[in-house]
């Protein structure tokens, strides 16, 4: 592993709370696939962790509710032939998932008024366009 995986700021994934599981992958690798456990499943107990600030933990639990099984979030990786690269991929994927889930909500949009001049110009141009189209009809060409 290449060190701690930072979620955001100084908060990172604690290595002690990560649960790894390895199995045979169906991905690339030819006959190599049949002999090595290169697929990685990384599990993180989000409900019981103490490494995340309480506010982040609440946000993440609410946003990832449909992905959690008994409070545990799970990520799989089997894109690469080597188990080591799949471990890296799974850890980075989990860190980014937790960063996105624990991010603060976006600031609410402040409603703005459309300037009167813009609205008047739009209506004037609309009227001109209608007059142009009305002038194309051959009604008064006697």
C-alpha positions as CSV (number, residue, x, y, z in Angstrom):
1,X,0.0,0.0,0.0
2,X,1.2,3.5,-0.7
3,X,0.4,5.2,2.6
4,X,-2.7,6.7,4.1
5,X,-5.6,7.6,1.8
6,X,-6.7,11.1,2.5
7,X,-10.5,11.7,2.5
8,X,-10.3,15.4,3.0
9,X,-8.0,17.8,4.9
10,X,-6.2,15.8,7.6
11,X,-8.7,13.0,7.8
12,X,-7.6,9.7,6.2
13,X,-8.8,6.1,6.0
14,X,-7.5,4.3,9.1
15,X,-5.7,1.1,8.0
16,X,-6.8,-0.8,11.1
17,X,-10.5,-0.3,10.2
18,X,-10.2,-1.6,6.6
19,X,-11.3,-5.1,6.0
20,X,-9.9,-6.8,2.9
21,X,-11.2,-9.8,1.1
22,X,-9.6,-11.4,-2.0
23,X,-11.1,-13.7,-4.5
24,X,-10.6,-14.9,-8.1
25,X,-11.2,-12.3,-10.6
26,X,-13.0,-12.6,-13.9
27,X,-11.1,-9.8,-15.5
28,X,-8.1,-9.8,-17.8
29,X,-5.2,-12.1,-17.2
30,X,-5.7,-15.3,-19.2
31,X,-4.8,-18.5,-17.3
32,X,-3.2,-16.3,-14.6
33,X,-6.8,-15.5,-13.5
34,X,-7.4,-19.1,-12.6
35,X,-4.5,-19.3,-10.1
36,X,-4.4,-16.0,-8.3
37,X,-6.9,-14.1,-6.0
38,X,-6.6,-10.7,-7.7
39,X,-10.1,-9.4,-7.1
40,X,-10.3,-7.1,-4.1
41,X,-13.2,-6.3,-1.9
42,X,-12.6,-3.5,0.6
43,X,-15.1,-3.0,3.4
44,X,-15.3,-0.1,5.9
45,X,-17.6,0.0,8.9
46,X,-19.0,3.5,8.6
47,X,-21.5,3.1,11.4
48,X,-18.9,2.2,14.0
49,X,-15.9,4.2,12.9
50,X,-14.4,6.8,15.2
51,X,-12.0,8.2,12.7
52,X,-14.5,10.5,11.0
53,X,-15.8,13.7,12.6
54,X,-19.4,13.1,13.8
55,X,-20.9,15.6,11.3
56,X,-19.1,13.9,8.3
57,X,-20.2,10.5,9.6
58,X,-23.9,11.5,9.8
59,X,-23.7,13.0,6.3
60,X,-22.0,9.9,4.9
61,X,-24.5,7.5,6.6
62,X,-27.4,9.5,5.2
63,X,-26.0,9.8,1.6
64,X,-24.8,6.2,1.4
65,X,-27.8,4.6,3.0
66,X,-28.7,2.6,-0.1
67,X,-25.1,1.2,-0.4
68,X,-24.7,0.2,3.2
69,X,-25.2,-3.3,4.6
70,X,-25.4,-3.2,8.4
71,X,-23.5,0.1,8.4
72,X,-20.7,-1.3,6.2
73,X,-19.7,0.2,2.9
74,X,-18.1,-2.1,0.4
75,X,-16.0,-1.4,-2.7
76,X,-14.7,-3.9,-5.3
77,X,-11.9,-3.7,-7.8
78,X,-10.9,-6.3,-10.4
79,X,-9.7,-4.2,-13.3
80,X,-6.0,-5.0,-13.0
81,X,-4.2,-8.3,-13.2
82,X,-2.3,-7.7,-10.0
83,X,-3.8,-7.8,-6.6
84,X,-1.6,-4.9,-5.4
85,X,-3.0,-2.6,-8.1
86,X,-6.5,-3.7,-7.4
87,X,-5.9,-2.9,-3.7
88,X,-4.7,0.6,-4.6
89,X,-7.7,1.1,-6.9
90,X,-10.2,0.0,-4.2
91,X,-8.7,2.1,-1.5
92,X,-8.7,5.2,-3.7
93,X,-12.3,4.5,-4.8
94,X,-13.4,4.2,-1.1
95,X,-11.6,7.4,-0.1
96,X,-13.2,9.4,-2.9
97,X,-16.6,7.8,-2.2
98,X,-16.3,8.9,1.5
99,X,-15.1,12.3,0.5
100,X,-18.0,12.9,-1.8
101,X,-20.5,11.5,0.7
102,X,-19.2,13.6,3.7
103,X,-18.8,16.8,1.7
104,X,-20.9,19.8,3.0
105,X,-24.1,20.5,1.0
106,X,-23.8,23.2,-1.7
107,X,-24.8,26.7,-0.7
108,X,-28.4,27.4,-1.5
109,X,-29.1,29.4,-4.7
110,X,-29.9,33.0,-4.0
111,X,-32.8,33.9,-6.3
112,X,-32.2,36.9,-8.5
113,X,-34.6,39.1,-10.5
114,X,-34.4,39.5,-14.2
115,X,-33.7,43.2,-15.0
116,X,-36.7,45.0,-16.5
117,X,-34.7,46.1,-19.6
118,X,-33.8,42.5,-20.5
119,X,-37.5,41.4,-20.2
120,X,-38.7,44.4,-22.3
121,X,-36.1,43.7,-25.0
122,X,-37.1,40.1,-25.2
123,X,-40.8,41.0,-25.6
124,X,-39.9,43.7,-28.2
125,X,-37.9,41.2,-30.2
126,X,-40.7,38.6,-29.9
127,X,-43.2,41.1,-31.2
128,X,-40.9,42.0,-34.2
129,X,-40.5,38.3,-35.0
130,X,-44.3,37.8,-34.9
131,X,-44.7,40.8,-37.3
132,X,-42.2,39.4,-39.7
133,X,-43.9,36.0,-39.8
134,X,-47.4,37.6,-40.1
135,X,-46.0,39.6,-43.1
136,X,-45.1,36.4,-44.9
137,X,-48.7,35.2,-45.2
138,X,-50.3,36.1,-48.5
139,X,-53.6,37.2,-47.0
140,X,-53.7,40.9,-48.2
141,X,-52.0,40.3,-51.6
142,X,-55.3,40.7,-53.4
